[in-house]
Amino acid sequence: MSPLSSVRQVHDPIAQESPDSDGAMHLRTHFLRRLAHDIASPTGVTLTVLEELATADRPRPELFAMARRSLKRLIRLSEHLALVAELENGTVEPELAATDLRALTKQALDDALSIDGRKDVVATCSLPGSPLVTAADPRLLLVVFREVIGNGLRLATSRVEVSVESTGKVVSIRVEDDGPGFSDDARESLGERFVRRSSQRGLGLSLSMGIQLVRTHGGTLSIETSRLPPGRRGTRGAAVVISLPSTSNDVTPAGDSA
């Protein structure tokens, strides 16, 4: 069975429940409310900034930064919804190229900080000294890495650590935070979309998307308990581990000279 065939079998509770199911209706309503909030919030900020700039008598770079961040959030949301639709239809076809996972992780961290960075959360990154290359679609993996790091930034109380290491023929990207961690029900329903959860980590849309996209690259995405000290809530946070096959000795990343 191909990776693409296997990811289509990920459980979708909404699709399997009857149209009259109260549970399905509740989940759809919850999803639509979350979607409306995720659209309205950055849109409202952007409109407020534009109104302020229209009457400003001097340059306001901080307002431009706010508007830019809000628009990036809207673009991210549209990318995620489009990708989920493709995954649901089984039409995602990775365009493989030699990709340096070390460089891609650094780019994902920079992108995530530009959207979800917070003054009260310190993010650190530990990278190897040499490229770690795999055959991958850098566009798709960037979405996964950026979202996993962004989730950590949004939920951490003070600290996020990103690390990349190679063991044999496997490269592992590990993102740890000191936030609330994953509840037991979230662990049990890992990879399922539109699921009721007691934790703050939403409906599982980004994680289910990440798991599927990583599988199309022959890798895995798993969750663990963070090794960081407990945050202000007194509980240990989450660690998301992405493992991908490495071909560092066989190929050269696109853009590098031989």
N, C-alpha and C positions, 0 to 999 in steps of 0.2 A: 504493500500500500504506500502510495506517495505521501510526502508530508502535507501537500495541499489537500489530498483526499481525507487524511486523518483529521485535519483541523476542522473540516466541515462537520464532523460528528460531535463537536463540543456541545454540551447540553444547553439548550435554550428553553428555559421554563415557560416563557411566554408563548413560544411556538407550539409547545406540547400541551398547554392548557386549553380548554375549550373556550370559545369566544365569550361564553356567559360566566366564566369563572371569576369569582370575586377577587381571588388572588391576582389573576392576570390584569384585571381592571385596575386594582390598586397599584400594581407595579407600573403599568402604563402611565397612570396619573402622576405617580412619583417621578418617573422619568421625565415627563413633559414639564412638570414644575421645575425640576432641576435644570432642564434645558432652557426654559424661559428665564430662569435666574441667571444662568451662565451667559445668556445673550444680553439681558437687560443691564446687568451690572457694569460691564466694560463699556457698553453703549452709553449709559448714563454718565459715566465718568468722562468719556470723550466729548459728549455734548456740553457738559459743564465747562470743560477746558476750552472748547471753542468759544463759548460765550465770554469767558474771562479774557481770552486773547483778543476778542473783537473790541474790547474796551480798554485794553492795556496800553499804557503810555510809554512802556519800555519793554525790552526783550524779557521773556519769561521762560528761560530754558527748562526750569523744573516742570512747567506745565506741558511743554512739548514732550518731556520724558514720560509724564503720566499718560498723555494721549497715545504715545507710541506703544507703551506697555499694554494699554487697553486694547488697541488694535491688534497687537500680537496675540492676545488672548482670544480674540474673535477668530483670527486666522487659524490658530491652533484648534479651536473647536470645530471649525468647518473641515479641517484636514481629518480630524478624528472621526467625524460623522461620515465623511466620504469613505474612509478606510473601512469602517465597520460595515457600511453598505456593501463594499466590494467583498469583504470577508463573508458576509451573509450569503452573497450570490456565488461565492467560490470563484471569483474572477481576479483575485490577486495573483499576479505572476511576477516574482522578484526578478529584477534585471541584475544579474550577478556580475560583479567586478572585484578585482583584488582590492580589499579594503583594510586599512590600518585601524584596528579597533582601539588602539591607544589614542590616536588622533581624533577618532570619532567620539570617544568618551569625553575628551576635553572640549570638543565643540558642543556636545550635548549639555555639559555642565554650564558652559558660557551662555548657551541659549536659555537654559532653564533659569539661570540667575537673572537674566534680562527680563524674564516674565514673572517668576515667582520668588525672586530673591527678597529677603527680609533683613532689616538692620539688626534684629535680635537673634538671627540664626547665622552661625559661622559654618561655611562649607569648605571642606578641604578635599584635596584630590591627590592620590598616590598612584603614580604612573611608572611603568618600567622605562628603562633607558633606551630601548630599541623597539622598532615597530613590531606589532603582533598582527599578522595578516591572515585574513580568511576570505573566501569567496562569498560575497554578500551583496545585497542591495543597500548601499549606504543611506539612501533616502528613507527606506523603511526602518532600518535599525536606528537611525537618528531619531525618528519619531518615538520608538520604544524607549531608548536611553533617556531622551529628554523628558518623557512623561514619568518614568520611574523616578528620576532625580527630582522633577518638579513636585511629585507627590510627597517625597521626603521633605522638601523645603516647606511645603504648605503645612505639613503636620508636625514637624519637629518643634521642640520647645526651645532648643538652643544650638543644636549641632547636627550636621550631616557630613558623613564621610563617604567618599567615592574612591574605590580602588580597583585596579586592574592587575591581574596576575595570570601567569601561564604555568600550567602543570601538564607536562607531556604534550599531547596534541589538543589540549583544551584551554581556552581562554575564558576566565571568569571575570565578569564585571559585577562588583558588589556595591550596593547602595544601602547605607545604614543611617537611621535617624534615631533620635531620642524622644519620639512622639508617643502616641497611645498604643502603637503596635497593632497587630491583627487579632481580632476576637476569634474565639473558637469556631463560630459559625462562618466567619469569613474564610478561615483555613479550610473548612469542610467544603465550601462552595467555590474554592479557587478556580478561576477560569470561566465561571458562569456569569452571564450578563443578567441584569434586571432581577437581582435577588435581594430580598429583605435582609438587612444586616443590622446588628446592634452597634457596630463600630462607626467611626466617622469617615470611613474610607469609601463611601458612596455605593453605587450600584454595580461595581465591578466592571464597568465599561472599559476603562483604560487597561486594567490588568488582563482581562480576557483578550483584548486586542493584542496586547504585548505577547501573551502566551502563544497565540496563533501565529503572529509574525515571526517570532523566534523559532517556532517549530518548522516553518517553511525554510529556515536556514539550517535545519538539522540540529538545533540546539534546544535548551530547556530554560524555563523561567520558574523559579521556586521562591518560597518565602520562608524566612527563619526568624528567630528572635535576635535582635541586635546585640552585638557585643559591646556597644557603648554603655557607659554608666546610665542609670535611670535618669530621666529628665525631671522637670518640676512636678509632673504628675505622680512621680514615685514608681512608675512602671517602666519596664524595658520596652524600647521601641521596636521597629521592624527592620529587617534586612531583606532586600530583594536581590537575588543572585541570578544573573544571566550567564549561562554557560554555552559557548560556541566552539565549534571545531576550528583549530588553527592550522594554517598551511604556510607559516612564516618562512620556511626554508625553500618553498617551491615557487612562490610568486612574488612579484613586486607591485606595491600599491600604484594605482593609476596616478600619473603626474610625477612619479619619481623616475629619475634617469637610471638606466641600467648600470 
